[in-house]
C-alpha cells in the first residue's frame, strides 16, 4: 500500500559537465558545491545543501537523486533503498 513516485528531468549540460569535472560532484566541499549550485544553476539553497541523496552511476556520475518532498515524515528510512 506504500508508493513512491519519482520524476526524471534532463539536467542542464553545463551542470552535467560541472559534476563530471568534480566542481559540484560528490567529492566537492558541500558548502562550496551549494554556493555554486545556487549562484550558477539557480538551485534553492536548502535543496543544494541537504537534499541531494546520491550521484550515479556508481556514486560519482552526472546523475542526481534529489529529495524534492516537503513535510514527508520518515522518508529518510527509505533513502538507502532508493540510492541502491
Protein Blocks (a to p, Z undefined) as FASTA:
>chain_A
ZZcddddddddfklmmmmmnommmmkbcfklmmmmmmmmnopafklmmmmpmbdceehia
cbdcddfbehiahklmmmmmmmZZ
